Amino acid sequence: MFHHRTATLILALSGLMLSACAPGSPVRAKTGRQVVRDRLAAADDAPRSAALRAVTESGTGRLQLVVGRINLNTPLTGRTTDKTEQYTEDVVITRQKVYRRASGTHGVWQEFPVSTAKGGIPVDRLPQYVHLMLGHSATVHRGSEPVRVSARLTPKDIESVDRIAGRNLGPATAIDAEAWIDEEGRVVRIRQEIHFASDPDIRATLTLTDFRSAISVSTPVAR
């Protein structure tokens, strides 16, 4: 036979279990990290394109501005205009090559390896980049939309997601990274504050807007 105290304990535990399962019982709120993971998991992974604006700055000076349209959820392809103090170039990114020529000209396109299309942000692997941040003590800021994630990374960390992007950041000592994820699970903005041992910091900001169907990109011809 059960002792009276044992029976009472079983009944108490049963009551707790029933209370936890009952309609209207409190539901534990999701953590910020889980909210971000759920958004990324629910995002449409079909190929699509987005308008791109990428700015690289040091101090108060702008080093580079890139605008155009790129394809996402697929190997990096697209068409952009790349502007610095020295030049303004039209750029066509295909799966095999990157083509450049001075804007407004009609000469021969110069060919470069496809790796030259990447800087320190893995544009074609943004969800993986956010997961990397979540795995490195990321802070999730949920006060407004889109949700912002921040974390400190190293070039080696980023290399684990994108070898080329990580190696491009090789001289850096640390990267303070931020990512914004909207309610549809799309990564709409990335910011990197890139720190060096002796050189000034560099700030890179990538913004994606106007999401549409994927665009067709082919090898350009002189005309």
ZADO-1210 file (C-alpha; in nm, 4 decimals, padded with zeros to 6 digits):
<atoms>
<atom x="00.0000" y="00.0000" z="00.0000" code="MET" pos="1"/>
<atom x="00.1067" y="00.3565" z="-00.0636" code="PHE" pos="2"/>
<atom x="00.1831" y="00.5683" z="00.2313" code="HIS" pos="3"/>
<atom x="-00.0469" y="00.8646" z="00.2682" code="HIS" pos="4"/>
<atom x="00.2424" y="01.1075" z="00.2086" code="ARG" pos="5"/>
<atom x="00.3413" y="00.9293" z="-00.1172" code="THR" pos="6"/>
<atom x="-00.0136" y="00.9350" z="-00.2498" code="ALA" pos="7"/>
<atom x="-00.0423" y="01.3032" z="-00.1709" code="THR" pos="8"/>
<atom x="00.2815" y="01.3755" z="-00.3592" code="LEU" pos="9"/>
<atom x="00.1622" y="01.1820" z="-00.6684" code="ILE" pos="10"/>
<atom x="-00.1647" y="01.3728" z="-00.6701" code="LEU" pos="11"/>
<atom x="00.0202" y="01.7004" z="-00.6391" code="ALA" pos="12"/>
<atom x="00.2499" y="01.6171" z="-00.9307" code="LEU" pos="13"/>
<atom x="-00.0468" y="01.5075" z="-01.1411" code="SER" pos="14"/>
<atom x="-00.2134" y="01.8367" z="-01.0689" code="GLY" pos="15"/>
<atom x="00.0942" y="02.0262" z="-01.1819" code="LEU" pos="16"/>
<atom x="00.1084" y="01.8286" z="-01.5059" code="MET" pos="17"/>
<atom x="-00.2579" y="01.8885" z="-01.5800" code="LEU" pos="18"/>
<atom x="-00.2214" y="02.2572" z="-01.5007" code="SER" pos="19"/>
<atom x="00.0730" y="02.2898" z="-01.7389" code="ALA" pos="20"/>
<atom x="-00.1254" y="02.1276" z="-02.0205" code="CYS" pos="21"/>
<atom x="-00.4525" y="02.3052" z="-01.9552" code="ALA" pos="22"/>
<atom x="-00.5886" y="02.5598" z="-02.2030" code="PRO" pos="23"/>
<atom x="-00.4930" y="02.9111" z="-02.1123" code="GLY" pos="24"/>
<atom x="-00.1864" y="02.8060" z="-01.9134" code="SER" pos="25"/>
<atom x="00.1160" y="03.0343" z="-01.9542" code="PRO" pos="26"/>
<atom x="00.3398" y="02.9557" z="-02.2535" code="VAL" pos="27"/>
<atom x="00.7095" y="03.0152" z="-02.2169" code="ARG" pos="28"/>
<atom x="00.8166" y="03.3021" z="-02.4431" code="ALA" pos="29"/>
<atom x="01.0678" y="03.2264" z="-02.7147" code="LYS" pos="30"/>
<atom x="01.4178" y="03.3572" z="-02.6725" code="THR" pos="31"/>
<atom x="01.5416" y="03.6171" z="-02.9177" code="GLY" pos="32"/>
<atom x="01.7781" y="03.3646" z="-03.0747" code="ARG" pos="33"/>
<atom x="01.4936" y="03.1189" z="-03.1287" code="GLN" pos="34"/>
<atom x="01.2835" y="03.3906" z="-03.2913" code="VAL" pos="35"/>
<atom x="01.5646" y="03.4571" z="-03.5379" code="VAL" pos="36"/>
<atom x="01.6183" y="03.0863" z="-03.6067" code="ARG" pos="37"/>
<atom x="01.2458" y="03.0389" z="-03.6683" code="ASP" pos="38"/>
<atom x="01.2384" y="03.3314" z="-03.9110" code="ARG" pos="39"/>
<atom x="01.5352" y="03.2010" z="-04.1059" code="LEU" pos="40"/>
<atom x="01.3852" y="02.8509" z="-04.1190" code="ALA" pos="41"/>
<atom x="01.0517" y="02.9842" z="-04.2511" code="ALA" pos="42"/>
<atom x="01.2066" y="03.2067" z="-04.5196" code="ALA" pos="43"/>
<atom x="01.1433" y="03.1306" z="-04.8860" code="ASP" pos="44"/>
<atom x="01.4600" y="02.9697" z="-05.0201" code="ASP" pos="45"/>
<atom x="01.3687" y="02.9954" z="-05.3891" code="ALA" pos="46"/>
<atom x="01.6093" y="03.1998" z="-05.6062" code="PRO" pos="47"/>
<atom x="01.5153" y="03.5660" z="-05.6051" code="ARG" pos="48"/>
<atom x="01.6799" y="03.9019" z="-05.6639" code="SER" pos="49"/>
<atom x="01.7165" y="04.2167" z="-05.4569" code="ALA" pos="50"/>
<atom x="01.8329" y="04.5717" z="-05.5080" code="ALA" pos="51"/>
<atom x="02.1718" y="04.6117" z="-05.3446" code="LEU" pos="52"/>
<atom x="02.3437" y="04.9119" z="-05.1927" code="ARG" pos="53"/>
<atom x="02.6832" y="04.8524" z="-05.0331" code="ALA" pos="54"/>
<atom x="02.8882" y="05.1312" z="-04.8760" code="VAL" pos="55"/>
<atom x="03.2433" y="05.0997" z="-04.7431" code="THR" pos="56"/>
<atom x="03.3683" y="05.3832" z="-04.5234" code="GLU" pos="57"/>
<atom x="03.6650" y="05.4758" z="-04.3083" code="SER" pos="58"/>
<atom x="03.6236" y="05.7585" z="-04.0610" code="GLY" pos="59"/>
<atom x="03.4008" y="06.0144" z="-04.2306" code="THR" pos="60"/>
<atom x="03.5184" y="05.9264" z="-04.5822" code="GLY" pos="61"/>
<atom x="03.3480" y="05.6932" z="-04.8273" code="ARG" pos="62"/>
<atom x="03.5833" y="05.4448" z="-04.9909" code="LEU" pos="63"/>
<atom x="03.3403" y="05.2650" z="-05.2205" code="GLN" pos="64"/>
<atom x="02.9756" y="05.2603" z="-05.3233" code="LEU" pos="65"/>
<atom x="02.8180" y="04.9644" z="-05.5030" code="VAL" pos="66"/>
<atom x="02.4577" y="04.9731" z="-05.6269" code="VAL" pos="67"/>
<atom x="02.2672" y="04.7326" z="-05.8498" code="GLY" pos="68"/>
<atom x="02.0688" y="04.4085" z="-05.8385" code="ARG" pos="69"/>
<atom x="02.1928" y="04.0660" z="-05.7383" code="ILE" pos="70"/>
<atom x="02.0483" y="03.7163" z="-05.7182" code="ASN" pos="71"/>
<atom x="02.0077" y="03.5452" z="-05.3821" code="LEU" pos="72"/>
<atom x="01.9622" y="03.1801" z="-05.2788" code="ASN" pos="73"/>
<atom x="02.1895" y="03.0886" z="-05.5674" code="THR" pos="74"/>
<atom x="02.5566" y="03.1402" z="-05.6578" code="PRO" pos="75"/>
<atom x="02.6273" y="03.5134" z="-05.6587" code="LEU" pos="76"/>
<atom x="02.5289" y="03.6756" z="-05.9898" code="THR" pos="77"/>
<atom x="02.4032" y="04.0195" z="-06.0819" code="GLY" pos="78"/>
<atom x="02.4743" y="04.3607" z="-06.2282" code="ARG" pos="79"/>
<atom x="02.6126" y="04.6540" z="-06.0304" code="THR" pos="80"/>
<atom x="02.7880" y="04.9888" z="-06.0612" code="THR" pos="81"/>
<atom x="03.1031" y="05.0256" z="-05.8533" code="ASP" pos="82"/>
<atom x="03.2135" y="05.3795" z="-05.7634" code="LYS" pos="83"/>
<atom x="03.5282" y="05.5040" z="-05.5843" code="THR" pos="84"/>
<atom x="03.7218" y="05.8307" z="-05.5985" code="GLU" pos="85"/>
<atom x="03.9362" y="05.6835" z="-05.8772" code="GLN" pos="86"/>
<atom x="03.6777" y="05.5204" z="-06.1039" code="TYR" pos="87"/>
<atom x="03.3178" y="05.4320" z="-06.1778" code="THR" pos="88"/>
<atom x="03.2701" y="05.0909" z="-06.3381" code="GLU" pos="89"/>
<atom x="02.9839" y="04.8777" z="-06.4594" code="ASP" pos="90"/>
<atom x="03.0107" y="04.5233" z="-06.3278" code="VAL" pos="91"/>
<atom x="02.8483" y="04.2004" z="-06.4486" code="VAL" pos="92"/>
<atom x="02.8805" y="03.8987" z="-06.2192" code="ILE" pos="93"/>
<atom x="02.8216" y="03.5574" z="-06.3778" code="THR" pos="94"/>
<atom x="02.8811" y="03.2156" z="-06.2255" code="ARG" pos="95"/>
<atom x="03.2097" y="03.1826" z="-06.4113" code="GLN" pos="96"/>
<atom x="03.3598" y="03.5336" z="-06.4322" code="LYS" pos="97"/>
<atom x="03.3296" y="03.8960" z="-06.3222" code="VAL" pos="98"/>
<atom x="03.3295" y="04.1531" z="-06.6036" code="TYR" pos="99"/>
<atom x="03.4183" y="04.5203" z="-06.5576" code="ARG" pos="100"/>
<atom x="03.4489" y="04.8284" z="-06.7739" code="ARG" pos="101"/>
<atom x="03.4341" y="05.2038" z="-06.7201" code="ALA" pos="102"/>
<atom x="03.0765" y="05.3288" z="-06.6970" code="SER" pos="103"/>
<atom x="02.9515" y="05.5037" z="-07.0089" code="GLY" pos="104"/>
<atom x="03.2019" y="05.3347" z="-07.2403" code="THR" pos="105"/>
<atom x="03.1412" y="05.0704" z="-07.5071" code="HIS" pos="106"/>
<atom x="03.4740" y="04.8947" z="-07.5171" code="GLY" pos="107"/>
<atom x="03.5875" y="04.5461" z="-07.4284" code="VAL" pos="108"/>
<atom x="03.4926" y="04.4092" z="-07.0879" code="TRP" pos="109"/>
<atom x="03.7809" y="04.3084" z="-06.8627" code="GLN" pos="110"/>
<atom x="03.7533" y="03.9604" z="-06.7137" code="GLU" pos="111"/>
<atom x="03.8328" y="03.8715" z="-06.3531" code="PHE" pos="112"/>
<atom x="03.7946" y="03.5589" z="-06.1370" code="PRO" pos="113"/>
<atom x="03.4482" y="03.5251" z="-05.9854" code="VAL" pos="114"/>
<atom x="03.6051" y="03.5515" z="-05.6382" code="SER" pos="115"/>
<atom x="03.6695" y="03.9231" z="-05.6962" code="THR" pos="116"/>
<atom x="03.2958" y="03.9891" z="-05.6638" code="ALA" pos="117"/>
<atom x="03.3132" y="03.9212" z="-05.2901" code="LYS" pos="118"/>
<atom x="03.4339" y="04.1506" z="-05.0170" code="GLY" pos="119"/>
<atom x="03.4129" y="04.0615" z="-04.6500" code="GLY" pos="120"/>
<atom x="03.0357" y="03.9979" z="-04.6466" code="ILE" pos="121"/>
<atom x="02.9217" y="03.6551" z="-04.7743" code="PRO" pos="122"/>
<atom x="02.6363" y="03.7995" z="-04.9798" code="VAL" pos="123"/>
<atom x="02.5216" y="03.4653" z="-05.1185" code="ASP" pos="124"/>
<atom x="02.5287" y="03.2969" z="-04.7740" code="ARG" pos="125"/>
<atom x="02.3580" y="03.5485" z="-04.5512" code="LEU" pos="126"/>
<atom x="02.1367" y="03.3029" z="-04.3544" code="PRO" pos="127"/>
<atom x="02.4465" y="03.0962" z="-04.2749" code="GLN" pos="128"/>
<atom x="02.6217" y="03.4158" z="-04.1693" code="TYR" pos="129"/>
<atom x="02.3431" y="03.4952" z="-03.9225" code="VAL" pos="130"/>
<atom x="02.3546" y="03.1389" z="-03.7853" code="HIS" pos="131"/>
<atom x="02.7287" y="03.1895" z="-03.7372" code="LEU" pos="132"/>
<atom x="02.6563" y="03.5026" z="-03.5337" code="MET" pos="133"/>
<atom x="02.3997" y="03.3175" z="-03.3222" code="LEU" pos="134"/>
<atom x="02.6650" y="03.0564" z="-03.2441" code="GLY" pos="135"/>
<atom x="02.9089" y="03.3229" z="-03.1210" code="HIS" pos="136"/>
<atom x="02.7285" y="03.4738" z="-02.8206" code="SER" pos="137"/>
<atom x="02.5096" y="03.6965" z="-03.0354" code="ALA" pos="138"/>
<atom x="02.2812" y="03.9536" z="-02.8808" code="THR" pos="139"/>
<atom x="01.9309" y="03.9792" z="-03.0291" code="VAL" pos="140"/>
<atom x="01.7659" y="04.3220" z="-03.0157" code="HIS" pos="141"/>
<atom x="01.3876" y="04.2836" z="-03.0432" code="ARG" pos="142"/>
<atom x="01.2704" y="04.6370" z="-02.9728" code="GLY" pos="143"/>
<atom x="01.1739" y="04.7089" z="-03.3331" code="SER" pos="144"/>
<atom x="01.1411" y="04.5536" z="-03.6763" code="GLU" pos="145"/>
<atom x="01.3392" y="04.4149" z="-03.8412" code="PRO" pos="146"/>
<atom x="01.5060" y="04.2228" z="-03.5584" code="VAL" pos="147"/>
<atom x="01.8751" y="04.3069" z="-03.5145" code="ARG" pos="148"/>
<atom x="02.1452" y="04.0550" z="-03.4232" code="VAL" pos="149"/>
<atom x="02.4959" y="04.1561" z="-03.3179" code="SER" pos="150"/>
<atom x="02.8114" y="03.9555" z="-03.2444" code="ALA" pos="151"/>
<atom x="03.1888" y="03.9857" z="-03.2497" code="ARG" pos="152"/>
<atom x="03.3572" y="03.7595" z="-03.5047" code="LEU" pos="153"/>
<atom x="03.7043" y="03.6922" z="-03.6398" code="THR" pos="154"/>
<atom x="03.8125" y="03.6373" z="-04.0021" code="PRO" pos="155"/>
<atom x="03.8513" y="03.2673" z="-03.9197" code="LYS" pos="156"/>
<atom x="03.4914" y="03.2512" z="-03.7995" code="ASP" pos="157"/>
<atom x="03.3674" y="03.4036" z="-04.1251" code="ILE" pos="158"/>
<atom x="03.5939" y="03.1747" z="-04.3251" code="GLU" pos="159"/>
<atom x="03.3952" y="02.8801" z="-04.1857" code="SER" pos="160"/>
<atom x="03.0905" y="03.0155" z="-04.3727" code="VAL" pos="161"/>
<atom x="03.2619" y="03.1618" z="-04.6788" code="ASP" pos="162"/>
<atom x="03.6311" y="03.0916" z="-04.7392" code="ARG" pos="163"/>
<atom x="03.6805" y="03.3855" z="-04.9768" code="ILE" pos="164"/>
<atom x="03.5055" y="03.6439" z="-04.7581" code="ALA" pos="165"/>
<atom x="03.6975" y="03.5265" z="-04.4519" code="GLY" pos="166"/>
<atom x="04.0306" y="03.5485" z="-04.6319" code="ARG" pos="167"/>
<atom x="03.9463" y="03.8939" z="-04.7639" code="ASN" pos="168"/>
<atom x="03.9158" y="03.9980" z="-04.3981" code="LEU" pos="169"/>
<atom x="04.2445" y="03.8282" z="-04.3078" code="GLY" pos="170"/>
<atom x="04.4317" y="04.1393" z="-04.1830" code="PRO" pos="171"/>
<atom x="04.1518" y="04.2285" z="-03.9394" code="ALA" pos="172"/>
<atom x="04.1797" y="04.1559" z="-03.5681" code="THR" pos="173"/>
<atom x="03.8024" y="04.1447" z="-03.5082" code="ALA" pos="174"/>
<atom x="03.4732" y="04.2206" z="-03.6813" code="ILE" pos="175"/>
<atom x="03.1750" y="04.3628" z="-03.4947" code="ASP" pos="176"/>
<atom x="02.8916" y="04.2282" z="-03.7076" code="ALA" pos="177"/>
<atom x="02.5243" y="04.3212" z="-03.7147" code="GLU" pos="178"/>
<atom x="02.2399" y="04.1710" z="-03.9174" code="ALA" pos="179"/>
<atom x="01.8765" y="04.2733" z="-03.9567" code="TRP" pos="180"/>
<atom x="01.6161" y="03.9999" z="-04.0285" code="ILE" pos="181"/>
<atom x="01.2625" y="04.0934" z="-04.1301" code="ASP" pos="182"/>
<atom x="00.9373" y="03.9120" z="-04.0462" code="GLU" pos="183"/>
<atom x="00.9643" y="03.7017" z="-04.3636" code="GLU" pos="184"/>
<atom x="01.3051" y="03.5726" z="-04.2612" code="GLY" pos="185"/>
<atom x="01.4957" y="03.7807" z="-04.5151" code="ARG" pos="186"/>
<atom x="01.8308" y="03.9280" z="-04.4203" code="VAL" pos="187"/>
<atom x="01.7783" y="04.2889" z="-04.5257" code="VAL" pos="188"/>
<atom x="02.0887" y="04.4543" z="-04.3878" code="ARG" pos="189"/>
<atom x="02.4416" y="04.3672" z="-04.2754" code="ILE" pos="190"/>
<atom x="02.6934" y="04.5961" z="-04.1091" code="ARG" pos="191"/>
<atom x="03.0536" y="04.5163" z="-04.0276" code="GLN" pos="192"/>
<atom x="03.2853" y="04.7313" z="-03.8171" code="GLU" pos="193"/>
<atom x="03.6244" y="04.5907" z="-03.9127" code="ILE" pos="194"/>
<atom x="03.9088" y="04.6469" z="-03.6652" code="HIS" pos="195"/>
<atom x="04.2821" y="04.6342" z="-03.7374" code="PHE" pos="196"/>
<atom x="04.5885" y="04.6332" z="-03.5148" code="ALA" pos="197"/>
<atom x="04.7256" y="04.9631" z="-03.6480" code="SER" pos="198"/>
<atom x="04.5160" y="05.0815" z="-03.9446" code="ASP" pos="199"/>
<atom x="04.1907" y="05.2791" z="-03.9057" code="PRO" pos="200"/>
<atom x="03.8670" y="05.0844" z="-03.8736" code="ASP" pos="201"/>
<atom x="03.6600" y="05.0185" z="-04.1851" code="ILE" pos="202"/>
<atom x="03.2793" y="05.0117" z="-04.1804" code="ARG" pos="203"/>
<atom x="03.0923" y="04.8122" z="-04.4450" code="ALA" pos="204"/>
<atom x="02.7132" y="04.8300" z="-04.4771" code="THR" pos="205"/>
<atom x="02.5065" y="04.6150" z="-04.7142" code="LEU" pos="206"/>
<atom x="02.1351" y="04.6896" z="-04.7629" code="THR" pos="207"/>
<atom x="01.8934" y="04.4715" z="-04.9634" code="LEU" pos="208"/>
<atom x="01.5505" y="04.5970" z="-05.0745" code="THR" pos="209"/>
<atom x="01.2886" y="04.5468" z="-05.3475" code="ASP" pos="210"/>
<atom x="01.2883" y="04.1658" z="-05.3464" code="PHE" pos="211"/>
<atom x="01.1682" y="04.0185" z="-05.6748" code="ARG" pos="212"/>
<atom x="01.2101" y="03.7160" z="-05.9010" code="SER" pos="213"/>
<atom x="01.5631" y="03.6168" z="-05.9960" code="ALA" pos="214"/>
<atom x="01.7135" y="03.8003" z="-06.2926" code="ILE" pos="215"/>
<atom x="01.8966" y="03.6459" z="-06.5884" code="SER" pos="216"/>
<atom x="02.2662" y="03.7335" z="-06.6093" code="VAL" pos="217"/>
<atom x="02.4851" y="03.6370" z="-06.9053" code="SER" pos="218"/>
<atom x="02.8305" y="03.7201" z="-07.0350" code="THR" pos="219"/>
<atom x="02.8287" y="04.0810" z="-07.1619" code="PRO" pos="220"/>
<atom x="02.9444" y="04.1774" z="-07.5093" code="VAL" pos="221"/>
<atom x="03.1153" y="04.4961" z="-07.6267" code="ALA" pos="222"/>
<atom x="02.8809" y="04.7398" z="-07.7999" code="ARG" pos="223"/>
</atoms>
